[in-house]
Amino acid sequence: MKHLLKDRSFRLAILLTFIFLGTGIAFLFLGLASYGWVLFILLPIVLGVSIGAMPNRKYTLLGALLATVIFLVGMYIPGLSGLLCIVMTLPIIVPLIFLGYVLAHLARRYRKIRETNKVPLLLLPLVPFLVASPVEHFLTKNQEVVIEVKTEQLFEYTPEAVYEAIKSVDTLDAEKPFLMLFDLPVPTQCVLEKEEVGGLRICYFDGGALSNADFGGGTITERITALEKGKVLKMDVIDYNLIGRKWLGFKEAIYYFDPAGDQGCTLTRIITYTSVLAPRFYWEPLEKLGIRQEHDYVFNNLRNDLVKKYGRK
């Protein structure tokens, strides 16, 4: 361990990782970066290239990966990022750091670059990020993708009974899906202020089981745009405040209550949301997974409430 800590390349790898990642976060706060390809793809690759240019490669990669974990976890403590976001970010960042490291190794092998421990030279790979990040932010500013997530579940109760149980919920308490064991917001209550078109429905959230108590939770406020008891409840999201999730937006929430058999109901819940995260092939499945787990939690609670009120069928 002492030999490792005394190794100059190991210490430099930690320093460079904090500089590169710190620059990325600073650009976000300064409005010079987007949650996109440059931040999540280019930045870890050029970091890998930088550490790959150093000698004693046995310890440089270890130092960079250790510093990456420390940096991201450090963002969780003051509430700059949620634990779930950190867990989702690591699988894309860590392999790309390794990819950049391999590219630098190949470049050295074919004498395209020389190994060095000089910090000014090791910071040169950061230049592409410094240039590309503002360009990407300018080109993609205010560009959002709109995604729809639909979940269906069969309940052995009439559509009218299901509607009455879901329109306003005093307390949500059901078995939590696994993402809520991190810091996926947990709905706790939904209050319907007026049961009419134009009425407001406010849903309250707590943070997940391992969330930062000072920064988790929030509210979503919906305005009813269509209402037929036992048939449809359609709402526009007019305000939301889920702390730590500025890259997500919510547009619409719809419940359809369709008869199923003699005394059953197929409940369809549709959420329309927006996202600025890229690359989409990575983030969209994770976003949909999180929303579907929110749906599952609400449906599990709904089933419990129906059983308490009407008995098991």
DOFIRO-912698 format. One record per residue (C-alpha): x, y, z. Coordinates in nm, 3 decimals. Layout:
<atoms>
<<X Y Z>>
...
</atoms>
This chain:
<atoms>
<<0.000 0.000 0.000>>
<<0.280 0.245 0.087>>
<<0.448 0.167 -0.245>>
<<0.119 0.238 -0.423>>
<<0.063 0.572 -0.249>>
<<0.419 0.682 -0.326>>
<<0.379 0.603 -0.694>>
<<0.373 0.930 -0.890>>
<<0.158 0.794 -1.173>>
<<-0.103 0.666 -0.926>>
<<-0.127 1.006 -0.758>>
<<-0.135 1.185 -1.092>>
<<-0.414 0.957 -1.214>>
<<-0.624 1.058 -0.914>>
<<-0.546 1.427 -0.970>>
<<-0.626 1.412 -1.342>>
<<-0.953 1.229 -1.278>>
<<-1.069 1.499 -1.038>>
<<-0.964 1.770 -1.283>>
<<-1.140 1.611 -1.582>>
<<-1.461 1.516 -1.402>>
<<-1.461 1.839 -1.203>>
<<-1.437 2.036 -1.527>>
<<-1.736 1.846 -1.666>>
<<-1.951 1.925 -1.360>>
<<-1.835 2.288 -1.360>>
<<-1.938 2.320 -1.726>>
<<-2.284 2.186 -1.635>>
<<-2.331 2.444 -1.361>>
<<-2.201 2.722 -1.587>>
<<-2.441 2.628 -1.865>>
<<-2.159 2.522 -2.098>>
<<-2.242 2.152 -2.115>>
<<-2.542 1.930 -2.175>>
<<-2.626 1.588 -2.033>>
<<-2.518 1.441 -2.363>>
<<-2.261 1.264 -2.575>>
<<-1.972 1.496 -2.492>>
<<-2.017 1.465 -2.115>>
<<-2.096 1.095 -2.091>>
<<-1.890 0.961 -2.386>>
<<-1.612 1.199 -2.488>>
<<-1.505 1.311 -2.139>>
<<-1.436 0.962 -1.996>>
<<-1.257 0.859 -2.317>>
<<-1.018 1.156 -2.312>>
<<-0.961 1.095 -1.941>>
<<-0.861 0.739 -2.027>>
<<-0.627 0.866 -2.299>>
<<-0.462 1.101 -2.050>>
<<-0.394 0.838 -1.786>>
<<-0.293 0.590 -2.053>>
<<-0.012 0.822 -2.158>>
<<0.157 0.790 -1.818>>
<<0.422 0.533 -1.729>>
<<0.368 0.259 -1.469>>
<<0.036 0.163 -1.622>>
<<-0.029 -0.095 -1.351>>
<<-0.133 0.177 -1.108>>
<<-0.266 0.458 -1.329>>
<<-0.587 0.281 -1.427>>
<<-0.648 0.178 -1.066>>
<<-0.601 0.538 -0.951>>
<<-0.842 0.672 -1.214>>
<<-1.116 0.420 -1.137>>
<<-1.079 0.475 -0.762>>
<<-1.095 0.853 -0.806>>
<<-1.402 0.821 -1.033>>
<<-1.595 0.630 -0.767>>
<<-1.486 0.873 -0.494>>
<<-1.581 1.173 -0.708>>
<<-1.929 1.045 -0.792>>
<<-2.002 0.934 -0.436>>
<<-1.877 1.274 -0.320>>
<<-2.147 1.438 -0.534>>
<<-2.412 1.237 -0.348>>
<<-2.321 1.367 -0.001>>
<<-2.423 1.734 -0.058>>
<<-2.716 1.631 -0.277>>
<<-2.565 1.723 -0.616>>
<<-2.659 1.379 -0.745>>
<<-2.874 1.091 -0.630>>
<<-2.739 0.748 -0.549>>
<<-2.945 0.592 -0.828>>
<<-2.796 0.838 -1.079>>
<<-2.446 0.742 -0.964>>
<<-2.520 0.372 -0.999>>
<<-2.658 0.430 -1.351>>
<<-2.364 0.648 -1.455>>
<<-2.082 0.415 -1.353>>
<<-2.156 0.141 -1.613>>
<<-2.115 0.389 -1.899>>
<<-1.825 0.596 -1.763>>
<<-1.593 0.322 -1.633>>
<<-1.575 0.116 -1.959>>
<<-1.513 0.434 -2.161>>
<<-1.224 0.535 -1.934>>
<<-1.079 0.191 -1.998>>
<<-1.139 0.235 -2.374>>
<<-0.944 0.562 -2.375>>
<<-0.671 0.395 -2.174>>
<<-0.646 0.115 -2.434>>
<<-0.639 0.367 -2.721>>
<<-0.347 0.549 -2.555>>
<<-0.169 0.217 -2.502>>
<<-0.205 0.133 -2.873>>
<<-0.089 0.481 -2.973>>
<<0.224 0.439 -2.761>>
<<0.287 0.098 -2.907>>
<<0.288 0.239 -3.259>>
<<0.487 0.545 -3.146>>
<<0.202 0.791 -3.207>>
<<0.238 0.939 -2.858>>
<<0.506 0.926 -2.589>>
<<0.450 0.840 -2.228>>
<<0.490 1.128 -1.986>>
<<0.429 1.239 -1.628>>
<<0.416 1.610 -1.713>>
<<0.080 1.752 -1.608>>
<<0.052 2.018 -1.884>>
<<0.093 1.749 -2.151>>
<<-0.148 1.514 -1.973>>
<<-0.413 1.787 -1.972>>
<<-0.404 1.821 -2.353>>
<<-0.668 1.547 -2.406>>
<<-0.909 1.768 -2.210>>
<<-0.902 2.029 -2.490>>
<<-1.148 1.839 -2.718>>
<<-1.399 1.838 -2.433>>
<<-1.351 2.210 -2.367>>
<<-1.429 2.283 -2.732>>
<<-1.698 2.023 -2.804>>
<<-1.902 2.073 -2.488>>
<<-2.019 2.433 -2.551>>
<<-2.078 2.349 -2.917>>
<<-2.301 2.054 -2.829>>
<<-2.481 2.259 -2.564>>
<<-2.553 2.536 -2.815>>
<<-2.673 2.296 -3.086>>
<<-2.895 2.088 -2.854>>
<<-3.021 2.362 -2.621>>
<<-3.393 2.326 -2.547>>
<<-3.405 2.003 -2.747>>
<<-3.602 1.737 -2.563>>
<<-3.728 1.397 -2.666>>
<<-4.083 1.304 -2.570>>
<<-4.139 0.946 -2.453>>
<<-4.454 0.757 -2.357>>
<<-4.460 0.476 -2.102>>
<<-4.772 0.259 -2.077>>
<<-4.849 0.003 -1.807>>
<<-5.156 -0.221 -1.791>>
<<-5.288 -0.438 -1.510>>
<<-5.606 -0.639 -1.455>>
<<-5.807 -0.586 -1.137>>
<<-6.100 -0.806 -1.033>>
<<-6.310 -0.506 -0.940>>
<<-6.544 -0.284 -1.138>>
<<-6.403 0.015 -1.329>>
<<-6.600 0.244 -1.098>>
<<-6.443 0.089 -0.788>>
<<-6.093 0.112 -0.935>>
<<-6.151 0.474 -1.034>>
<<-6.268 0.570 -0.684>>
<<-5.963 0.403 -0.530>>
<<-5.702 0.566 -0.757>>
<<-5.835 0.920 -0.807>>
<<-5.717 1.027 -0.461>>
<<-5.494 0.825 -0.229>>
<<-5.442 0.920 0.137>>
<<-5.142 0.695 0.196>>
<<-4.945 0.477 -0.041>>
<<-4.790 0.178 0.129>>
<<-4.692 -0.131 -0.067>>
<<-4.396 -0.352 -0.144>>
<<-4.128 -0.134 -0.299>>
<<-3.957 -0.232 -0.629>>
<<-3.579 -0.264 -0.612>>
<<-3.497 0.081 -0.755>>
<<-3.680 0.239 -0.463>>
<<-3.419 0.078 -0.241>>
<<-3.182 0.341 -0.385>>
<<-3.336 0.685 -0.427>>
<<-3.612 0.647 -0.684>>
<<-3.883 0.887 -0.554>>
<<-4.156 0.704 -0.363>>
<<-4.513 0.839 -0.403>>
<<-4.671 0.880 -0.060>>
<<-5.000 1.060 -0.124>>
<<-5.216 1.194 -0.407>>
<<-5.473 1.462 -0.328>>
<<-5.757 1.546 -0.570>>
<<-5.865 1.901 -0.491>>
<<-6.165 1.915 -0.728>>
<<-6.318 1.622 -0.916>>
<<-6.386 1.815 -1.235>>
<<-6.215 1.929 -1.552>>
<<-5.971 2.200 -1.446>>
<<-5.932 2.056 -1.097>>
<<-5.588 1.992 -0.952>>
<<-5.438 1.663 -0.835>>
<<-5.116 1.687 -0.634>>
<<-4.892 1.385 -0.574>>
<<-4.631 1.393 -0.300>>
<<-4.305 1.196 -0.301>>
<<-4.037 1.094 -0.056>>
<<-3.685 0.989 -0.156>>
<<-3.598 0.620 -0.178>>
<<-3.470 0.413 0.110>>
<<-3.109 0.527 0.063>>
<<-3.179 0.880 -0.057>>
<<-3.029 1.195 0.088>>
<<-3.303 1.303 0.329>>
<<-3.235 1.673 0.268>>
<<-3.272 1.650 -0.110>>
<<-3.504 1.357 -0.191>>
<<-3.874 1.368 -0.274>>
<<-4.086 1.648 -0.416>>
<<-4.427 1.701 -0.577>>
<<-4.604 1.666 -0.911>>
<<-4.906 1.889 -0.977>>
<<-5.156 1.783 -1.242>>
<<-5.458 1.962 -1.394>>
<<-5.751 1.748 -1.509>>
<<-5.824 1.783 -1.881>>
<<-6.073 1.496 -1.924>>
<<-6.279 1.307 -1.665>>
<<-6.541 1.035 -1.699>>
<<-6.589 0.840 -1.379>>
<<-6.496 0.478 -1.430>>
<<-6.375 0.545 -1.785>>
<<-6.091 0.797 -1.810>>
<<-5.891 1.038 -1.597>>
<<-5.661 1.254 -1.807>>
<<-5.427 1.520 -1.668>>
<<-5.160 1.762 -1.783>>
<<-4.859 1.803 -1.558>>
<<-4.836 2.175 -1.486>>
<<-4.560 2.170 -1.223>>
<<-4.312 1.921 -1.083>>
<<-4.038 1.940 -0.826>>
<<-3.846 1.614 -0.801>>
<<-3.516 1.730 -0.658>>
<<-3.201 1.619 -0.840>>
<<-3.375 1.522 -1.167>>
<<-3.351 1.836 -1.378>>
<<-3.297 1.632 -1.694>>
<<-3.647 1.480 -1.676>>
<<-3.977 1.656 -1.737>>
<<-4.336 1.536 -1.716>>
<<-4.611 1.634 -1.959>>
<<-4.918 1.415 -1.920>>
<<-5.069 1.140 -1.703>>
<<-5.366 0.932 -1.816>>
<<-5.570 0.651 -1.657>>
<<-5.804 0.439 -1.869>>
<<-6.056 0.212 -1.695>>
<<-6.176 -0.056 -1.937>>
<<-6.427 -0.328 -1.840>>
<<-6.282 -0.679 -1.830>>
<<-6.525 -0.969 -1.797>>
<<-6.829 -0.936 -1.573>>
<<-6.680 -0.749 -1.277>>
<<-6.322 -0.673 -1.377>>
<<-6.124 -0.373 -1.495>>
<<-5.813 -0.334 -1.707>>
<<-5.639 -0.024 -1.577>>
<<-5.402 0.143 -1.821>>
<<-5.169 0.412 -1.694>>
<<-4.980 0.626 -1.947>>
<<-4.709 0.872 -1.855>>
<<-4.560 1.110 -2.111>>
<<-4.225 1.257 -2.013>>
<<-3.935 1.447 -2.164>>
<<-3.562 1.390 -2.129>>
<<-3.244 1.571 -2.230>>
<<-3.013 1.279 -2.150>>
<<-2.800 1.129 -2.428>>
<<-2.705 0.885 -2.567>>
<<-3.066 0.770 -2.580>>
<<-2.982 0.404 -2.643>>
<<-2.834 0.392 -2.293>>
<<-3.057 0.623 -2.089>>
<<-3.405 0.557 -2.230>>
<<-3.434 0.193 -2.111>>
<<-3.322 0.303 -1.763>>
<<-3.572 0.591 -1.757>>
<<-3.856 0.363 -1.862>>
<<-3.753 0.105 -1.603>>
<<-3.773 0.367 -1.328>>
<<-4.117 0.491 -1.440>>
<<-4.254 0.137 -1.472>>
<<-4.136 0.063 -1.119>>
<<-4.325 0.374 -1.000>>
<<-4.632 0.235 -1.181>>
<<-4.588 -0.107 -1.021>>
<<-4.570 0.051 -0.676>>
<<-4.890 0.252 -0.735>>
<<-5.070 -0.055 -0.873>>
<<-4.958 -0.271 -0.579>>
<<-5.091 -0.011 -0.337>>
<<-5.414 0.016 -0.537>>
<<-5.469 -0.359 -0.515>>
<<-5.414 -0.347 -0.137>>
<<-5.665 -0.061 -0.101>>
<<-5.925 -0.245 -0.307>>
<<-5.885 -0.559 -0.097>>
<<-5.923 -0.359 0.226>>
<<-6.238 -0.184 0.102>>
<<-6.415 -0.458 -0.093>>
<<-6.247 -0.780 0.016>>
<<-6.047 -1.025 -0.190>>
<<-6.209 -1.166 -0.502>>
</atoms>
